């Protein structure tokens, strides 16, 4: 992750309970986590993108993508010395991509992967069926990801065979199995919270990290506690994203080339809805602007993107 203070997906906030009044007699709220022990929570990370692609010395085109990646999270044990461990499993995907009025659509539970296979689905499906452990500190800071035995074998195999693989294959698998990718998919919180108590209209600065077109975007943003209604809490931020990781990627439509990110210029909004039960019900990030890449053959590809990312709680399971 780009920032050690990034708070993990599954440690998401928080019912903010009224604790006392501020100096101007407004009620103040304390944010805390309250995910029940060994209770699986089902979430989905949904991406809806419209992309206009300009290509130097070639004809551009447009495409639309909708991808929903489903995962389950569960607090594994009681916190030990303030350290919390959550088990995460990515379990299924719904994916569709439309180009030139042709749509290819796949659903893990009821789909024909052979006839609907494409390089975009290939990349999005790699993180599925992964199981790993998120670790967070007593201060709710991200403290690491620990792979289970199956995922660790995949990582070890990739490391040992990387030199003999096609460089595009290696790049795609390395990125899709990276902590950054898994963090993007399964972190439903995306920001961190200030300590102490705060009234509505409080603004604080927080790191944020997410991915657009496979590129990891990271920055520091001003988050505002905009409202409290019926014990639901609402947070918002508006920001311009220009900082990004320069790690090479493979982009849709150019499966045979490495694409190096060159520039990012996105106007973004962030919104979060916190439930009375101390869980994140809904988080959205919208990003409108351009992401520029340089291909192996030297051509410049500029994607004008209009993307909405949504992390939504689908339900929980009681035993």
C-alpha positions in Angstrom: 0.0 0.0 0.0 1.1 3.5 -0.6 0.4 4.7 2.9 0.9 2.9 6.1 -1.9 4.9 7.6 -4.4 3.4 5.1 -7.2 1.8 7.1 -8.2 -1.6 6.1 -11.3 -2.5 4.2 -12.9 -4.7 6.6 -12.3 -2.6 9.6 -14.8 -0.3 8.5 -16.5 2.2 10.7 -18.6 2.8 12.7 -21.5 3.7 14.4 -20.8 7.1 15.7 -22.5 7.4 19.1 -23.4 10.7 20.6 -20.9 11.3 23.5 -21.2 14.9 24.6 -21.9 18.3 23.3 -19.2 20.5 21.7 -18.4 23.9 23.0 -21.2 25.5 20.9 -23.6 22.9 22.2 -23.7 20.8 19.1 -23.7 17.0 19.7 -20.4 15.3 19.0 -19.8 11.7 17.8 -17.1 9.1 18.4 -16.3 6.7 15.6 -15.6 3.1 16.5 -15.7 -0.4 14.9 -18.2 -3.0 15.8 -18.1 -6.0 13.4 -19.4 -9.0 15.4 -17.0 -12.0 15.9 -17.2 -14.8 13.3 -20.1 -13.3 11.5 -19.6 -13.2 7.7 -20.5 -10.0 5.9 -21.1 -10.0 2.2 -19.9 -7.1 0.1 -19.6 -6.2 -3.5 -17.2 -3.9 -5.3 -18.9 -2.6 -8.4 -17.3 -0.7 -11.2 -19.2 1.1 -14.0 -17.0 2.7 -16.6 -17.4 4.5 -19.9 -14.2 5.0 -21.7 -13.3 7.0 -24.9 -9.9 5.9 -26.0 -7.6 8.0 -28.2 -4.6 6.3 -29.7 -1.7 8.1 -31.3 -1.4 7.2 -35.0 -4.5 4.9 -34.9 -8.2 5.1 -34.8 -9.7 5.4 -31.3 -12.8 3.7 -30.0 -15.2 3.6 -27.1 -16.1 0.8 -24.6 -18.2 0.3 -21.5 -17.4 -2.0 -18.6 -19.5 -3.2 -15.7 -17.8 -5.5 -13.2 -19.1 -6.6 -9.8 -16.6 -8.5 -7.6 -18.2 -10.1 -4.5 -16.4 -11.0 -1.3 -17.0 -12.1 2.2 -15.3 -10.7 5.3 -15.3 -11.9 8.9 -13.6 -11.0 12.1 -11.5 -14.1 12.8 -10.7 -13.9 16.5 -11.1 -11.5 19.4 -8.5 -8.7 19.1 -5.2 -9.6 20.8 -3.4 -6.7 22.4 -5.5 -4.5 20.1 -4.5 -6.3 16.9 -7.5 -7.4 14.8 -7.5 -10.1 12.2 -10.2 -10.3 9.5 -10.5 -13.2 7.0 -11.4 -12.1 3.5 -12.5 -14.3 0.6 -13.2 -13.1 -2.9 -15.7 -15.5 -4.3 -17.5 -14.5 -7.5 -17.7 -12.0 -10.3 -20.2 -10.5 -12.8 -18.5 -8.9 -15.8 -19.6 -7.3 -19.0 -17.8 -5.3 -21.6 -19.4 -3.6 -24.7 -17.4 -2.4 -27.8 -18.7 -1.7 -31.3 -22.3 -2.7 -30.1 -21.1 -6.1 -29.1 -21.4 -7.2 -25.5 -19.6 -10.0 -23.8 -21.0 -10.9 -20.4 -20.0 -13.4 -17.8 -21.4 -14.5 -14.4 -19.4 -16.9 -12.2 -22.6 -18.7 -11.1 -24.2 -19.0 -14.6 -22.0 -18.1 -17.4 -20.2 -19.3 -20.5 -16.6 -18.3 -20.1 -15.5 -19.8 -23.4 -17.8 -17.7 -25.6 -17.6 -14.6 -23.4 -13.8 -14.7 -22.8 -11.9 -11.5 -23.4 -8.7 -10.0 -22.0 -10.6 -7.7 -19.7 -12.5 -10.5 -18.1 -9.2 -12.4 -17.8 -7.6 -9.6 -15.8 -10.7 -9.0 -13.6 -11.2 -12.7 -12.7 -7.6 -13.4 -11.5 -8.3 -12.0 -7.9 -11.3 -14.3 -7.5 -11.2 -17.3 -5.1 -8.5 -15.6 -3.1 -8.4 -16.0 0.7 -6.3 -13.9 2.9 -6.1 -12.1 6.3 -6.1 -8.4 6.9 -4.3 -7.3 10.0 -5.0 -3.9 11.7 -3.4 -2.2 14.6 -5.1 -1.0 17.8 -5.3 2.4 16.1 -7.1 1.0 13.1 -4.1 1.4 10.8 -3.4 -1.0 8.1 -0.7 -3.5 9.3 -0.5 -6.0 6.5 -2.0 -8.8 4.4 -1.2 -12.4 5.0 -2.0 -14.9 2.3 -3.5 -18.3 3.0 -1.6 -21.4 1.8 -3.3 -21.5 -1.6 -2.6 -17.9 -2.4 0.9 -18.1 -1.1 1.6 -21.0 -3.5 0.3 -18.9 -6.4 2.6 -16.0 -5.4 5.6 -18.3 -5.0 4.9 -20.0 -8.3 4.6 -16.6 -10.1 7.9 -15.4 -8.5 9.7 -18.6 -9.6 8.4 -18.7 -13.2 8.3 -15.0 -13.9 11.5 -15.0 -15.9 10.1 -17.6 -18.3 6.7 -16.1 -18.7 5.7 -13.6 -21.4 6.2 -10.2 -19.9 2.5 -9.3 -20.4 1.3 -12.5 -18.7 3.7 -11.8 -15.7 2.6 -8.2 -15.5 -1.1 -9.0 -15.5 -0.8 -11.8 -12.9 1.5 -9.8 -10.7 -0.8 -6.8 -10.7 -4.0 -8.8 -10.2 -2.6 -10.8 -7.3 -0.9 -7.7 -5.7 -1.9 -6.3 -2.3 -2.8 -3.1 -4.0 -5.4 -4.9 -6.2 -6.9 -6.9 -3.3 -6.9 -3.7 -1.2 -8.8 -1.8 -3.9 -11.4 -4.6 -4.3 -12.0 -5.4 -0.6 -11.4 -2.1 1.3 -14.8 -0.7 1.7 -13.8 2.3 3.8 -11.1 4.0 1.7 -10.3 6.7 4.2 -9.3 7.0 7.8 -11.0 8.8 10.7 -9.8 11.3 13.3 -9.6 10.3 16.9 -11.8 11.8 19.5 -15.2 13.3 19.2 -16.5 15.5 16.4 -19.6 17.4 15.5 -21.3 17.5 12.1 -19.5 19.7 9.6 -16.1 18.7 10.9 -13.4 18.5 8.2 -10.2 16.4 8.5 -7.4 15.3 6.1 -7.1 11.6 5.2 -5.1 9.5 2.7 -7.2 7.7 0.1 -6.2 5.0 -2.4 -8.1 3.2 -5.2 -7.6 2.1 -8.8 -8.8 3.4 -12.1 -8.0 1.5 -15.3 -5.7 -0.7 -13.2 -3.6 2.3 -12.1 -3.3 2.8 -8.4 -4.3 6.4 -7.4 -3.3 7.8 -4.0 -3.6 11.2 -2.4 -4.6 13.1 0.6 -8.1 14.6 0.7 -10.3 16.7 2.9 -13.2 14.6 4.2 -16.3 16.3 5.7 -18.8 14.8 8.1 -21.8 16.3 6.3 -24.8 14.9 8.1 -26.3 12.5 10.7 -29.8 11.3 10.2 -31.5 8.5 12.2 -28.1 7.4 13.5 -26.8 7.1 9.9 -23.6 9.1 9.2 -22.7 10.6 5.9 -19.2 11.6 4.8 -18.1 13.4 1.6 -15.0 14.6 -0.2 -14.3 16.4 -3.5 -10.8 16.3 -4.9 -8.6 16.2 -7.9 -6.5 13.1 -8.4 -3.1 13.4 -10.1 -0.8 11.2 -8.0 -0.4 7.6 -9.2 1.8 4.5 -9.0 4.0 4.2 -12.1 3.9 0.4 -12.1 3.4 -1.0 -15.7 0.0 -2.5 -16.4 -1.9 -4.4 -19.2 -4.9 -2.5 -20.5 -8.0 -3.8 -22.3 -7.5 -4.0 -26.0 -3.6 -4.3 -25.8 -3.1 -7.7 -24.3 0.2 -8.1 -26.1 1.9 -4.9 -24.8 2.9 -3.4 -21.5 1.4 0.0 -20.8 3.2 2.5 -18.6 1.1 5.1 -16.9 2.2 8.6 -17.8 -0.4 11.1 -16.5 -3.6 11.0 -14.4 -6.0 14.0 -14.3 -9.2 13.1 -12.6 -12.0 15.1 -10.8 -13.3 12.8 -8.1 -15.9 12.7 -5.4 -16.1 10.4 -2.4 -19.2 9.5 -0.4 -19.8 7.1 2.5 -22.9 6.0 4.4 -22.3 4.5 7.8 -25.1 2.4 9.4 -26.3 2.6 13.0 -24.8 -1.0 13.4 -21.2 0.3 13.0 -20.8 -1.0 9.5 -20.2 0.7 6.1 -23.4 0.3 4.1 -22.2 2.1 1.0 -19.1 3.9 -0.3 -18.8 5.5 -3.7 -16.0 7.1 -5.6 -16.6 8.8 -9.0 -13.7 9.7 -11.3 -14.0 11.8 -14.5 -11.0 12.8 -16.5 -8.0 11.2 -18.3 -5.5 8.5 -17.8 -2.6 8.4 -20.2 -0.4 5.4 -21.1 2.7 4.7 -23.2 2.8 1.4 -25.0 5.8 -0.8 -25.8 5.7 0.4 -29.4 5.9 4.0 -28.3 2.3 5.0 -29.0 0.4 7.1 -26.5 -3.1 5.9 -25.4 -5.3 8.4 -23.7 -8.4 7.1 -22.0 -11.1 9.7 -21.1 -12.9 7.9 -18.3 -16.2 8.3 -16.5 -16.1 5.8 -13.7 -18.2 5.1 -10.7 -16.9 2.7 -8.0 -19.3 1.4 -5.4 -18.7 -0.8 -2.3 -22.0 -2.0 -1.0 -23.0 -4.3 1.9 -25.2 -7.1 0.5 -26.0 -8.7 3.9 -24.6 -10.6 6.8 -25.0 -14.2 8.1 -26.0 -15.1 11.6 -25.3 -18.4 13.2 
